[in-house]
Amino acid sequence: MTASFVLPVIIALLFALVMSPVVRFLRRRLKIWEPISAFILVIGTTMTLIFGFYMLSDPISKIVNDAPRYAAAVDAQLRTLQNRLERLQSAQENMEKTAKNATGGAGPNAPDEVVVKNPGLVENATTAVPTLLASVGFTLVFLFFLLASGDLFYQKLVRSMPTMADKKRALHIAHDIERELSRYLFTITVINACLGIAVGTLLWWVGMPTPVVFGALAMLLNFIPYIGALIGMMIVGVIALADFGSLSEALVPVLLYLACTTVEGQLLTPTIVGRRLEMNAAAVFLSVAFWGWIWGVVGMFLAVPVMVAIKVFASYVEPLGPFGDFLSAETKRHADEDD
């Protein structure tokens, strides 16, 4: 599929925009050749991914192995709800009996029921892991070539512009996208890491199992605005329900998770990120929904960084000014509106 090729390319481009200032700094200050610094950064990224996966592999395996128990806990709660809706169920059964009597029941010529068995978790993982590893490998190799080329991209960009004004504008756009995206991703990563530590600590305090996994999950999911927090609370709620056995007790870790994400989203992020990079909430939600529809979960992670790049680009192109203004958190006020 197209996404299997386009997604690694876009991820590599985003990482290259974030890491390019580091490569230039090492070249200018420490006189380190670009391919060497690119190799160090790519190897460092690879080792970080491997180390994180290794540290979380045992707790994640425990959660996966306990999945039947979590499903049973949810099923028990659903059965309790079903019992409370017994009257509605009886009415539904009566309607089904009436429909069968009207059609004469299931005769000998009734079509056989066809049951389609979906592949299990192991089969899905066996199929997905090689594809995932190939995508990660392609992303890292392409990232290395992008970083090793140094300022070649900017040189080609400047040469392709017809006039000097266009050359300067293109260079300003590229540098601004690089600077704003680097600043945004670095700041959000630090904020999300603090959120993960807070969530993991509070869930450990209330006795949740594998709080490290929930902290890491909260950090990763918070890169997806709004939807990520809901997914995290649902996962925490299901596991808490299985471990605590009571719906009221299971609500405690969910509410703690909600409190952490609320403080982060309403106080911490707006204060640290600032108005310059703050986005229109409706535009952010539409971006997450759109890219999630196009590229799935990975598209949700990429939605805001892509939105930041588009916003910076629109600020330099006059016809796209209203669109860039829509993406911003606040509307620019004109002089005639202040009179």
C-alpha positions as CSV (number, residue, x, y, z in Angstrom):
1,M,0.0,0.0,0.0
2,T,1.0,3.6,-0.5
3,A,0.9,4.3,3.3
4,S,3.7,1.7,3.9
5,F,6.0,3.8,1.8
6,V,4.8,7.4,2.4
7,L,4.6,7.1,6.2
8,P,8.3,6.2,6.8
9,V,9.3,9.0,4.4
10,I,7.3,11.6,6.3
11,I,8.5,10.3,9.7
12,A,12.1,10.5,8.5
13,L,11.6,14.0,7.2
14,L,10.2,15.1,10.5
15,F,13.1,13.6,12.4
16,A,15.5,15.2,10.0
17,L,14.0,18.6,10.6
18,V,14.4,18.1,14.3
19,M,17.9,16.8,14.2
20,S,19.4,19.0,11.4
21,P,20.2,21.8,13.8
22,V,22.2,19.4,15.9
23,V,24.1,18.2,12.8
24,R,24.9,21.8,11.8
25,F,26.0,22.7,15.4
26,L,28.4,19.7,15.5
27,R,29.8,20.7,12.1
28,R,30.3,24.4,12.9
29,R,31.4,24.2,16.5
30,L,33.1,20.8,16.8
31,K,34.1,20.3,13.0
32,I,32.4,16.9,12.9
33,W,31.7,15.7,9.4
34,E,27.9,15.4,8.7
35,P,27.9,11.6,7.9
36,I,29.6,10.9,11.3
37,S,27.1,13.0,13.3
38,A,24.2,11.5,11.3
39,F,25.5,8.0,12.1
40,I,25.8,8.9,15.8
41,L,22.2,10.3,15.9
42,V,20.7,7.4,14.0
43,I,22.5,4.8,16.1
44,G,21.4,6.7,19.3
45,T,17.8,6.8,18.1
46,T,18.0,3.1,17.3
47,M,19.5,2.2,20.7
48,T,16.9,4.3,22.5
49,L,14.1,2.4,20.7
50,I,15.6,-1.0,21.5
51,F,16.3,-0.1,25.1
52,G,12.7,1.2,25.6
53,F,11.3,-1.9,24.1
54,Y,13.5,-4.2,26.2
55,M,12.6,-2.4,29.4
56,L,8.9,-2.6,28.7
57,S,8.8,-6.0,27.1
58,D,8.2,-8.0,30.4
59,P,5.4,-5.7,31.8
60,I,3.7,-5.6,28.4
61,S,3.9,-9.4,28.1
62,K,2.3,-9.7,31.5
63,I,-0.6,-7.4,30.4
64,V,-1.0,-9.4,27.2
65,N,-1.1,-12.7,29.1
66,D,-3.7,-11.3,31.5
67,A,-5.9,-10.1,28.6
68,P,-8.5,-12.9,29.1
69,R,-8.8,-11.9,32.7
70,Y,-9.4,-8.3,31.7
71,A,-12.0,-9.4,29.1
72,A,-13.7,-11.5,31.7
73,A,-14.0,-8.5,34.1
74,V,-15.5,-6.3,31.4
75,D,-17.8,-9.2,30.5
76,A,-19.0,-9.5,34.1
77,Q,-19.8,-5.8,34.2
78,L,-21.7,-6.0,30.9
79,R,-23.6,-9.0,32.2
80,T,-24.6,-6.9,35.3
81,L,-25.8,-4.2,33.0
82,Q,-27.7,-6.7,30.9
83,N,-29.5,-8.0,34.0
84,R,-30.6,-4.5,34.9
85,L,-32.0,-4.2,31.4
86,E,-33.9,-7.5,31.6
87,R,-37.2,-6.0,30.6
88,L,-35.7,-4.7,27.4
89,Q,-34.2,-8.0,26.7
90,S,-37.5,-9.8,27.2
91,A,-39.2,-7.5,24.8
92,Q,-36.5,-8.2,22.2
93,E,-37.0,-11.9,22.6
94,N,-40.7,-11.6,22.2
95,M,-40.2,-9.6,19.0
96,E,-37.9,-12.3,17.7
97,K,-40.4,-15.1,18.5
98,T,-43.1,-13.1,16.7
99,A,-40.9,-12.7,13.7
100,K,-40.1,-16.4,13.6
101,N,-43.8,-17.4,13.8
102,A,-44.6,-15.0,11.0
103,T,-41.9,-16.5,8.7
104,G,-42.7,-20.1,9.7
105,G,-39.5,-20.7,11.6
106,A,-36.2,-22.1,10.3
107,G,-37.3,-24.9,7.9
108,P,-35.1,-27.6,6.4
109,N,-34.2,-25.3,3.5
110,A,-33.0,-22.5,5.7
111,P,-29.5,-21.3,4.8
112,D,-26.7,-22.6,6.9
113,E,-25.0,-20.1,9.1
114,V,-21.5,-19.2,8.0
115,V,-19.0,-18.4,10.7
116,V,-15.9,-16.5,9.6
117,K,-13.0,-17.0,12.0
118,N,-10.7,-14.0,12.2
119,P,-7.0,-14.7,12.7
120,G,-5.8,-14.7,16.3
121,L,-3.4,-12.3,18.0
122,V,-0.4,-14.5,17.4
123,E,-1.1,-14.7,13.7
124,N,-1.6,-11.0,13.4
125,A,1.6,-10.3,15.2
126,T,3.5,-12.7,13.1
127,T,2.3,-10.9,10.0
128,A,2.7,-7.4,11.3
129,V,6.2,-7.6,12.9
130,P,8.2,-8.1,9.7
131,T,6.4,-5.2,8.0
132,L,6.9,-3.0,11.1
133,L,10.6,-3.8,11.3
134,A,11.1,-3.2,7.6
135,S,9.4,0.2,7.9
136,V,11.5,1.2,10.9
137,G,14.7,0.1,9.1
138,F,13.7,2.1,6.0
139,T,12.9,5.2,8.1
140,L,16.3,5.0,9.9
141,V,18.3,4.5,6.7
142,F,16.5,7.4,4.9
143,L,17.0,9.6,8.0
144,F,20.7,8.9,7.9
145,F,20.9,10.0,4.3
146,L,18.9,13.1,5.0
147,L,21.1,14.1,7.9
148,A,24.4,13.1,6.2
149,S,23.6,15.4,3.2
150,G,23.9,18.5,5.5
151,D,22.7,21.7,3.8
152,L,22.3,20.0,0.4
153,F,18.5,20.3,0.6
154,Y,18.7,24.0,1.3
155,Q,21.2,24.5,-1.5
156,K,19.0,22.7,-4.0
157,L,15.9,24.7,-2.7
158,V,17.6,28.0,-3.2
159,R,18.9,27.1,-6.7
160,S,15.4,26.0,-7.8
161,M,13.9,29.4,-7.1
162,P,13.8,31.9,-10.1
163,T,14.4,35.2,-8.3
164,M,16.4,36.4,-5.4
165,A,13.3,37.3,-3.4
166,D,11.9,33.8,-4.0
167,K,15.2,32.3,-2.9
168,K,15.2,34.3,0.4
169,R,11.5,33.4,1.1
170,A,12.1,29.7,0.4
171,L,15.1,29.7,2.8
172,H,13.1,31.6,5.5
173,I,10.2,29.1,5.2
174,A,12.5,26.1,5.4
175,H,14.4,27.5,8.4
176,D,11.2,28.6,10.2
177,I,9.6,25.2,9.7
178,E,12.7,23.5,11.0
179,R,13.0,25.9,14.1
180,E,9.3,25.8,15.0
181,L,8.9,22.1,14.6
182,S,12.1,21.4,16.5
183,R,11.0,23.7,19.3
184,Y,7.5,22.2,19.4
185,L,8.5,18.5,19.4
186,F,11.2,19.0,22.0
187,T,8.9,20.9,24.3
188,I,6.0,18.5,23.9
189,T,8.3,15.5,24.4
190,V,9.5,17.0,27.7
191,I,5.9,17.8,28.8
192,N,4.7,14.3,27.9
193,A,7.6,12.7,29.7
194,C,6.7,14.6,32.9
195,L,3.0,13.6,32.4
196,G,4.1,9.9,32.1
197,I,6.1,10.2,35.3
198,A,3.2,11.8,37.1
199,V,0.7,9.2,35.8
200,G,3.0,6.2,36.6
201,T,3.6,7.5,40.1
202,L,0.0,8.1,40.9
203,L,-1.1,4.7,39.6
204,W,1.7,3.1,41.6
205,W,0.4,4.9,44.6
206,V,-3.1,3.5,44.2
207,G,-1.8,0.0,43.6
208,M,-2.2,-0.4,39.9
209,P,0.0,-3.2,38.4
210,T,2.9,-2.3,36.0
211,P,2.7,1.4,36.6
212,V,5.8,1.9,34.4
213,V,3.9,0.7,31.4
214,F,1.0,3.1,32.1
215,G,3.4,5.9,32.5
216,A,5.1,5.2,29.1
217,L,1.7,4.7,27.5
218,A,0.5,8.0,28.9
219,M,3.6,9.7,27.4
220,L,3.1,8.2,24.0
221,L,-0.6,8.6,23.8
222,N,-0.4,12.2,24.8
223,F,1.2,13.0,21.4
224,I,-2.4,12.4,20.1
225,P,-4.4,15.3,21.3
226,Y,-7.7,14.6,23.0
227,I,-8.2,11.1,21.6
228,G,-4.9,9.8,23.2
229,A,-6.1,10.7,26.7
230,L,-9.4,8.9,26.2
231,I,-7.7,5.8,24.9
232,G,-5.4,5.8,27.9
233,M,-8.2,6.2,30.4
234,M,-10.1,3.3,28.8
235,I,-7.1,1.0,29.0
236,V,-6.5,2.0,32.7
237,G,-10.1,1.6,33.5
238,V,-10.4,-2.0,32.0
239,I,-7.2,-3.2,33.8
240,A,-8.2,-1.5,37.1
241,L,-11.7,-3.1,36.8
242,A,-10.1,-6.6,36.5
243,D,-7.6,-6.0,39.4
244,F,-9.8,-4.2,41.9
245,G,-13.1,-6.0,41.0
246,S,-15.2,-3.0,41.8
247,L,-16.4,-0.3,39.4
248,S,-16.1,2.4,42.1
249,E,-12.5,1.4,42.9
250,A,-11.7,1.2,39.2
251,L,-12.8,4.8,38.7
252,V,-10.0,6.1,41.1
253,P,-7.1,5.5,38.7
254,V,-9.2,6.7,35.8
255,L,-9.9,10.0,37.6
256,L,-6.2,10.4,38.5
257,Y,-5.3,9.9,34.9
258,L,-7.9,12.5,33.9
259,A,-6.7,14.9,36.5
260,C,-3.1,14.7,35.1
261,T,-4.1,15.2,31.5
262,T,-6.4,18.1,32.4
263,V,-3.6,19.9,34.3
264,E,-1.2,19.2,31.4
265,G,-3.6,20.3,28.7
266,Q,-5.2,23.3,30.4
267,L,-2.3,24.7,32.4
268,L,1.2,23.2,31.6
269,T,1.2,23.0,27.8
270,P,-0.4,26.5,27.1
271,T,2.0,28.1,29.5
272,I,5.2,26.5,28.2
273,V,4.4,26.2,24.5
274,G,3.1,29.8,24.3
275,R,0.7,31.5,22.0
276,R,3.0,31.3,19.0
277,L,2.7,27.6,18.7
278,E,-0.7,27.1,20.3
279,M,-3.3,25.7,17.9
280,N,-7.0,26.1,17.3
281,A,-8.6,23.2,19.2
282,A,-11.2,22.5,16.5
283,A,-8.4,22.5,13.8
284,V,-6.3,20.1,15.9
285,F,-9.2,17.7,16.4
286,L,-10.0,17.8,12.6
287,S,-6.3,17.2,11.8
288,V,-6.1,14.2,14.2
289,A,-9.4,12.8,12.7
290,F,-8.3,13.3,9.1
291,W,-4.8,11.9,9.3
292,G,-6.0,9.1,11.5
293,W,-8.5,8.2,8.8
294,I,-5.8,8.4,6.1
295,W,-2.9,6.7,8.0
296,G,-4.4,5.1,11.1
297,V,-2.8,5.4,14.5
298,V,0.5,6.7,13.1
299,G,-1.3,9.4,11.3
300,M,-2.7,10.6,14.6
301,F,0.8,10.9,16.0
302,L,1.9,12.9,12.9
303,A,-1.2,15.1,12.8
304,V,0.0,18.0,14.9
305,P,3.6,18.2,13.6
306,V,2.3,18.2,10.1
307,M,-0.1,20.9,11.2
308,V,2.7,23.0,12.6
309,A,4.6,22.8,9.3
310,I,1.6,23.8,7.3
311,K,0.9,26.7,9.7
312,V,4.4,28.1,9.2
313,F,4.2,27.7,5.5
314,A,0.8,29.4,5.3
315,S,2.2,32.4,7.2
316,Y,4.5,33.1,4.3
317,V,2.1,32.6,1.4
318,E,-0.5,35.4,1.2
319,P,-3.3,33.3,-0.4
320,L,-3.0,30.8,2.4
321,G,-3.1,33.5,5.1
322,P,-6.8,32.9,6.1
323,F,-6.0,29.1,6.4
324,G,-3.0,29.8,8.6
325,D,-5.1,32.1,10.7
326,F,-7.7,29.3,11.1
327,L,-5.0,27.0,12.4
328,S,-3.8,29.5,15.0
329,A,-5.2,29.6,18.6
330,E,-6.2,33.3,18.2
331,T,-7.4,35.4,15.3
332,K,-5.3,38.3,14.2
333,R,-7.2,41.5,14.9
334,H,-7.2,44.2,12.2
335,A,-6.9,47.9,12.9
336,D,-10.4,48.7,11.9
337,E,-11.8,46.1,14.3
338,D,-10.2,48.0,17.3
339,D,-12.0,51.3,16.5
